Amino acid sequence: MEITSFIILLLILVNVLVSYKGFTNSQFYEGYSFQVDRILVNRDYKRLVTSGFLHVGWMHLIFNTMSLYAFSGSVAFALGPLEFLLIYFASLAGGGLFSLAVHRNHGDYSSVGASGAVCGVMFASVALFPNMGISLFPLPISIPSYIYAPLFVVFSIWGIRSQKVNVGYDAHLGGALVGMLLALVMRPAAFLENYVVILVILVPSVAFLFVIIKKPELLFIDNLFYKTHTNYYSIDHQYNAERADQQQEVDRILDKIHRRGMGSLSKKERATLEEYSRRGS
């Protein structure tokens, strides 16, 4: 029991320390966050895991660590510390891979957070304890996990499909599925006790994943947060394409200066022009 508690507290501490480093060092944050191009083009696969220890702010960090603390105890004590760690890190990586499948054509997409791992631990507890109550923070109420879990899946699919806000629903859903499946592999008897709810969760989720892989255009993800990505076949190809895009933007700014004068430039346009000048291009 002492080892299990120590592992849970250590995970929370590492999340806090790494996130704080990211809060105070933008270069560190950029070097370890989940970024589609960095993973697919540069093959920087460590980001699938390291991004799970970074957060965008204190509220994001606090919510994830509180959720981890709330659900990890029951799973860790039921399965054991090593099995718990396997679920945590496999769910973290699984959430990242699911997100990569959804956003593989959106090279500028990035994200951070332990939500994939936390959702994996949460759904492992759903598989093991289907009658457990789940609180809806900040409301002082809870609902049975066998009701919460299907609603979570439906809401996540809606979130991925609509992209109304910049939330990593894909990582949440991917992590949740991996966590539930691993818990069932470790404790097969749990499936017999809770097979109806588990099938209600797995069937639509697997079907949705199949649609994402076969027909990604149905997601219509291009919006305020993302832009369509060119499938670069090498780092040089990516560099040249980005340089061409930058040159096109600089040409547009110069044309604007010619027509309307320097005073017409926005702060962002001035910064783009200054950066281009510093590079000596």
C-alpha positions as CSV (number, residue, x, y, z in Angstrom):
1,M,0.0,0.0,0.0
2,E,2.9,2.4,0.8
3,I,4.5,1.7,-2.5
4,T,1.2,2.3,-4.4
5,S,0.7,5.6,-2.6
6,F,4.2,6.7,-3.2
7,I,3.9,6.0,-7.0
8,I,0.7,8.0,-7.2
9,L,2.2,11.0,-5.4
10,L,5.4,10.7,-7.5
11,L,3.3,10.9,-10.7
12,I,1.5,14.0,-9.4
13,L,4.8,15.6,-8.3
14,V,6.5,15.0,-11.7
15,N,3.4,16.5,-13.4
16,V,3.7,19.6,-11.2
17,L,7.5,20.0,-11.7
18,V,7.5,19.5,-15.4
19,S,4.5,21.7,-16.0
20,Y,6.0,24.5,-13.9
21,K,9.2,24.2,-16.0
22,G,7.0,24.6,-19.1
23,F,5.2,27.6,-17.6
24,T,8.5,29.4,-17.1
25,N,10.4,28.2,-20.1
26,S,8.8,28.4,-23.5
27,Q,11.7,26.7,-25.2
28,F,11.3,23.7,-22.9
29,Y,7.5,23.7,-23.5
30,E,8.0,23.7,-27.3
31,G,10.6,21.0,-27.1
32,Y,8.4,18.5,-25.4
33,S,4.8,19.3,-26.4
34,F,2.7,17.2,-28.7
35,Q,3.1,18.6,-32.2
36,V,2.0,16.6,-35.3
37,D,4.8,17.7,-37.6
38,R,7.5,17.1,-35.0
39,I,6.2,13.6,-34.5
40,L,5.4,12.6,-38.1
41,V,8.1,14.5,-40.0
42,N,10.9,14.7,-37.5
43,R,10.1,11.4,-35.9
44,D,10.3,12.9,-32.4
45,Y,8.2,10.1,-30.9
46,K,9.1,10.9,-27.3
47,R,6.5,13.8,-27.5
48,L,3.7,11.2,-27.3
49,V,4.7,10.8,-23.6
50,T,6.5,14.0,-22.6
51,S,3.5,16.1,-23.7
52,G,1.5,14.3,-21.0
53,F,3.5,16.0,-18.3
54,L,3.0,19.5,-19.6
55,H,0.0,21.7,-19.1
56,V,-1.2,25.0,-20.5
57,G,-1.8,26.6,-17.1
58,W,-2.4,26.1,-13.4
59,M,-6.1,25.3,-13.7
60,H,-5.4,22.7,-16.3
61,L,-2.7,21.1,-14.1
62,I,-4.8,21.2,-10.9
63,F,-7.9,19.6,-12.6
64,N,-5.8,16.8,-14.0
65,T,-3.9,16.0,-10.9
66,M,-7.1,16.1,-8.8
67,S,-8.8,13.7,-11.2
68,L,-5.7,11.4,-11.1
69,Y,-5.7,11.4,-7.3
70,A,-9.4,10.6,-7.2
71,F,-9.3,7.6,-9.5
72,S,-5.8,6.2,-9.2
73,G,-6.1,4.8,-5.7
74,S,-8.9,2.2,-6.5
75,V,-7.2,1.1,-9.7
76,A,-3.7,0.8,-8.2
77,F,-4.9,-1.1,-5.1
78,A,-7.1,-3.4,-7.2
79,L,-4.4,-4.3,-9.8
80,G,-1.1,-3.5,-8.2
81,P,1.5,-0.7,-8.7
82,L,3.2,-2.0,-11.8
83,E,-0.1,-2.7,-13.5
84,F,-1.3,0.8,-12.6
85,L,1.8,2.3,-14.1
86,L,1.3,0.3,-17.3
87,I,-2.3,1.6,-17.6
88,Y,-1.1,5.1,-17.0
89,F,1.6,5.3,-19.6
90,A,-0.1,3.1,-22.1
91,S,-3.2,5.3,-21.9
92,L,-1.0,8.4,-22.2
93,A,0.6,7.0,-25.4
94,G,-2.7,5.6,-26.7
95,G,-4.4,9.0,-26.3
96,G,-1.5,10.6,-28.2
97,L,-1.7,8.0,-31.0
98,F,-5.5,8.5,-31.3
99,S,-5.0,12.2,-31.5
100,L,-2.3,11.7,-34.1
101,A,-4.7,9.6,-36.2
102,V,-7.3,12.3,-36.0
103,H,-5.0,15.2,-36.8
104,R,-2.5,13.5,-39.1
105,N,-3.4,16.0,-41.8
106,H,-3.0,19.0,-39.6
107,G,0.7,19.6,-39.1
108,D,0.3,22.7,-36.9
109,Y,-1.9,21.0,-34.3
110,S,-0.3,20.8,-30.9
111,S,-1.5,19.8,-27.4
112,V,-0.4,19.1,-23.9
113,G,-1.8,17.5,-20.8
114,A,-2.2,14.3,-18.8
115,S,-5.9,13.9,-19.7
116,G,-5.3,10.8,-21.9
117,A,-3.6,9.0,-19.0
118,V,-6.2,10.3,-16.5
119,C,-9.1,9.2,-18.7
120,G,-7.4,5.8,-19.0
121,V,-7.2,5.4,-15.2
122,M,-10.8,6.6,-14.9
123,F,-12.1,4.1,-17.5
124,A,-10.0,1.3,-15.9
125,S,-11.9,2.0,-12.7
126,V,-15.2,2.0,-14.7
127,A,-14.4,-1.5,-16.0
128,L,-13.5,-2.7,-12.5
129,F,-16.1,-0.9,-10.5
130,P,-19.2,-0.3,-12.7
131,N,-21.3,0.9,-9.8
132,M,-18.8,3.5,-8.6
133,G,-20.1,7.1,-8.4
134,I,-18.4,9.8,-10.4
135,S,-18.7,13.4,-9.3
136,L,-19.4,16.1,-11.8
137,F,-17.0,18.9,-10.6
138,P,-17.9,21.5,-9.4
139,L,-21.4,20.2,-8.9
140,P,-22.0,18.4,-5.5
141,I,-23.5,15.4,-7.2
142,S,-22.3,12.1,-8.7
143,I,-23.7,9.6,-11.1
144,P,-23.0,5.9,-11.5
145,S,-20.0,5.2,-13.7
146,Y,-22.1,2.9,-16.0
147,I,-24.1,6.0,-16.9
148,Y,-21.2,8.5,-17.0
149,A,-19.0,6.3,-19.3
150,P,-21.4,6.1,-22.3
151,L,-22.2,9.8,-22.0
152,F,-18.5,10.5,-22.0
153,V,-18.0,8.6,-25.2
154,V,-20.9,10.3,-27.0
155,F,-19.7,13.8,-25.8
156,S,-16.1,13.0,-26.8
157,I,-17.2,11.9,-30.3
158,W,-19.3,15.1,-30.6
159,G,-16.3,17.2,-29.5
160,I,-14.0,15.7,-32.0
161,R,-16.5,16.0,-34.8
162,S,-17.6,19.6,-34.1
163,Q,-14.3,21.1,-32.7
164,K,-16.2,23.9,-31.0
165,V,-13.4,24.5,-28.6
166,N,-9.7,23.7,-28.5
167,V,-10.0,20.7,-26.2
168,G,-8.2,17.4,-26.9
169,Y,-11.3,15.2,-26.9
170,D,-9.4,12.7,-29.2
171,A,-6.7,12.1,-26.6
172,H,-9.4,11.8,-23.9
173,L,-11.2,9.1,-25.8
174,G,-8.1,7.2,-27.0
175,G,-6.7,7.1,-23.4
176,A,-10.0,6.0,-22.0
177,L,-10.3,3.1,-24.5
178,V,-6.7,1.9,-23.8
179,G,-7.2,2.1,-20.0
180,M,-10.4,0.1,-20.1
181,L,-9.1,-2.6,-22.5
182,L,-5.9,-3.0,-20.4
183,A,-7.9,-3.3,-17.2
184,L,-10.1,-6.0,-18.8
185,V,-7.1,-7.9,-20.0
186,M,-5.7,-7.9,-16.5
187,R,-9.0,-8.8,-14.9
188,P,-11.1,-10.7,-17.5
189,A,-13.8,-11.4,-15.0
190,A,-14.8,-7.7,-15.0
191,F,-16.0,-8.1,-18.5
192,L,-18.6,-10.7,-17.6
193,E,-19.8,-8.5,-14.7
194,N,-20.1,-5.4,-16.8
195,Y,-20.3,-6.5,-20.5
196,V,-23.3,-4.4,-21.4
197,V,-21.8,-1.1,-20.5
198,I,-18.4,-2.1,-21.9
199,L,-19.9,-3.0,-25.3
200,V,-21.9,0.3,-25.3
201,I,-18.6,2.1,-24.8
202,L,-16.4,0.0,-27.2
203,V,-18.7,-0.5,-30.2
204,P,-19.3,3.2,-31.1
205,S,-15.7,4.1,-30.2
206,V,-14.1,1.5,-32.4
207,A,-16.6,2.3,-35.2
208,F,-15.7,6.0,-34.9
209,L,-12.0,5.1,-35.1
210,F,-12.6,3.1,-38.2
211,V,-14.3,6.1,-39.8
212,I,-11.4,8.4,-38.9
213,I,-8.9,6.1,-40.5
214,K,-10.9,5.4,-43.6
215,K,-12.6,8.7,-44.2
216,P,-10.8,11.5,-42.3
217,E,-12.5,14.1,-44.5
218,L,-15.8,13.5,-42.6
219,L,-14.3,15.2,-39.5
220,F,-14.2,18.7,-41.1
221,I,-11.5,19.7,-38.6
222,D,-10.2,22.8,-40.5
223,N,-11.4,25.7,-38.5
224,L,-10.3,28.5,-36.2
225,F,-7.7,26.3,-34.4
226,Y,-6.3,24.2,-37.3
227,K,-5.3,24.4,-40.9
228,T,-4.9,21.8,-43.5
229,H,-1.5,20.2,-43.5
230,T,0.7,19.2,-46.5
231,N,2.0,15.7,-46.2
232,Y,5.7,16.4,-46.2
233,Y,8.0,13.5,-47.3
234,S,11.1,14.9,-45.7
235,I,12.4,17.6,-43.3
236,D,13.9,19.4,-46.3
237,H,10.6,19.4,-48.0
238,Q,8.9,20.8,-44.9
239,Y,11.6,23.5,-44.6
240,N,11.3,24.6,-48.2
241,A,7.5,24.6,-48.1
242,E,7.5,26.8,-44.9
243,R,10.0,29.2,-46.5
244,A,7.8,29.5,-49.5
245,D,4.8,30.2,-47.3
246,Q,6.8,32.8,-45.4
247,Q,8.0,34.5,-48.6
248,Q,4.4,34.6,-49.8
249,E,3.4,36.3,-46.6
250,V,6.2,38.8,-46.8
251,D,5.3,39.7,-50.4
252,R,1.8,40.3,-49.3
253,I,3.0,42.7,-46.5
254,L,5.4,44.5,-48.9
255,D,2.5,45.0,-51.3
256,K,0.4,46.4,-48.5
257,I,3.1,48.9,-47.6
258,H,3.4,50.0,-51.2
259,R,-0.4,50.6,-51.4
260,R,-1.2,51.9,-47.9
261,G,2.2,52.8,-46.2
262,M,3.9,51.4,-43.1
263,G,1.2,52.8,-40.8
264,S,-1.3,50.3,-42.1
265,L,0.6,47.2,-40.8
266,S,-0.6,45.3,-37.8
267,K,1.7,44.4,-34.9
268,K,1.9,40.8,-36.2
269,E,2.8,41.9,-39.7
270,R,5.5,44.2,-38.4
271,A,6.9,41.2,-36.3
272,T,6.9,39.0,-39.4
273,L,8.7,41.6,-41.4
274,E,11.3,42.1,-38.7
275,E,12.0,38.4,-38.3
276,Y,12.4,38.0,-42.1
277,S,14.9,40.9,-42.1
278,R,16.9,39.4,-39.3
279,R,17.3,36.2,-41.3
280,G,18.9,38.3,-44.1
281,S,16.5,37.1,-46.7
